[in-house]
Amino acid sequence: MSVLDITQIRSQFPILEEQVNGKKLVYFDNAATTQKPLKVIQALSDYYGHYNANIHRGIHFLAEKATMAFEDTRNSLKDFINAGKKEEIIFTYGTTDSINLVAQTYGRKFLKEGDEIIISNLEHHSNIVPWQMLCEEKGCILKVIPIDEKGDLRLDIFDELLSEKTKLVSVVHVSNALGTINPVEYIIQKAHDFGAKVLIDGAQASSHLTIDVQALDADFYVFSAHKFYGPTGMGVLYGKEDILNSMPPYRGGGEMIKEVSFEKTTYNELPYKFEAGTPNIADVVAVKYAIDFINEIGKENMAQYENELLVYASNKLAAIEGLKIVGEAKQKVSVLSFVIDGIHPQDIGVILDQQGIAVRTGHHCTQPLMKTLNILGTARASFAVYNTFEEIDRLAFGIEKVKKMVL
Ligand SMILES: Cc1ncc(COP(=O)(O)O)c(C=O)c1O
């Protein structure tokens, strides 16, 4: 059993004391966004209350303090994913923004007609649409790794899809809809055998798994702060230094330049070459505190506890007549998608909400996956480190109530 003091952890999240529809909130929508601990909320207010200033190039006290805090987060993120250098950490607005950056810079420069990009059937729309846009523009071909009936990738078919034409493989580390943990080490190694570059969408992995981009040998690794207890509007693009250096800039403007004249502009060094304009300073500063929160608990401890929650919830929900768990991959994080015979997922969500229980319902931005599974959508309960077994009991009780009301 987990050694964590969950009461103490919960006390760091003021939102967990909220009442919803007259009931104490049960927040099970963590795969959409996690709640924020006090130290993250405090960091935002400290920045605005005590050292708000634009960063870099400032010589006054506040500007230097803000710049140091901003760059401290870069160092924390470097350690968080074990990147080799802090210059390989590019601040973006989120996973979606990071993938678009790679598609529009690396993709537009290096991919040409007939080249192939491999994604998977588990992808979030963010890791589908940017590649479709690129394929439309450049005449590239998008190939898709299918899944088996449990929600695991068909690696045998992945092996067959790979060829000399494969230039890029872009796959999700952890599925937001089913919780599947993909064997990204294998995928990266195989893709590299064919000379293809690999992007890993780590949006869901960041809060559950220990990430080591050097051990993985990922070329790009992207994620969003709001999925790991940090603020919204802040994300990361990790890229290998030589690859980032070979890419043209994304957005033009202040900060990303070395020198500007009307005849010619030269660009800044990494990471600033990809960080045009005034960034989201307060949110970047606060991300360091989200990482501190995770490190104080320890990722392994978190993963162990969340897995206990997953096993408990899976057993409890599987015992409910008419309920089917969607996604039973060999390795999963604490994401539990389910459907109930004869009940629309949205009705499940609405009636649970009346009981103060927040789950997500619908296609989870994975419409092609829902089509493959031949369902409209699911109800999804996703657990974070502050959730409890009692809350899962409330969910099971709530689902019985949904059945009574609808069937
Ligand atoms: C697997 C996955 N990829 C990408 C995204 C997009 O992240 P963001 O909306 O923070 O850009 C999400 C968000 O739900 C996700 O779960």
The ligand as an SDF file (V2000), in Angstrom:
LIG
                    3D

 16 16  0  0  0  0  0  0  0  0999 V2000
   -2.5800   13.1060  -25.3260 C   0  0  0  0  0  0  0  0  0  0  0  0
   -2.8390   14.5640  -25.4960 C   0  0  0  0  0  0  0  0  0  0  0  0
   -2.2180   15.2380  -26.4790 N   0  0  0  0  0  0  0  0  0  0  0  0
   -2.4030   16.5510  -26.6640 C   0  0  0  0  0  0  0  0  0  0  0  0
   -3.2460   17.2690  -25.8560 C   0  0  0  0  0  0  0  0  0  0  0  0
   -3.4080   18.7270  -26.0810 C   0  0  0  0  0  0  0  0  0  0  0  0
   -2.9000   19.4460  -24.9960 O   0  0  0  0  0  0  0  0  0  0  0  0
   -3.1290   21.0180  -24.8910 P   0  0  0  0  0  0  0  0  0  0  0  0
   -4.6050   21.2400  -25.0450 O   0  0  0  0  0  0  0  0  0  0  0  0
   -2.6280   21.3600  -23.5210 O   0  0  0  0  0  0  0  0  0  0  0  0
   -2.3480   21.6680  -25.9830 O   0  0  0  0  0  0  0  0  0  0  0  0
   -3.9340   16.6090  -24.8380 C   0  0  0  0  0  0  0  0  0  0  0  0
   -4.9180   17.3230  -23.9950 C   0  0  0  0  0  0  0  0  0  0  0  0
   -5.9190   16.7550  -23.5810 O   0  0  0  0  0  0  0  0  0  0  0  0
   -3.7230   15.2290  -24.6520 C   0  0  0  0  0  0  0  0  0  0  0  0
   -4.3430   14.5600  -23.6710 O   0  0  0  0  0  0  0  0  0  0  0  0
  1  2  1  0
  2  3  1  0
  2 15  2  0
  3  4  2  0
  4  5  1  0
  5  6  1  0
  5 12  2  0
  6  7  1  0
  7  8  1  0
  8  9  2  0
  8 10  1  0
  8 11  1  0
 12 13  1  0
 12 15  1  0
 13 14  2  0
 15 16  1  0
M  END
$$$$
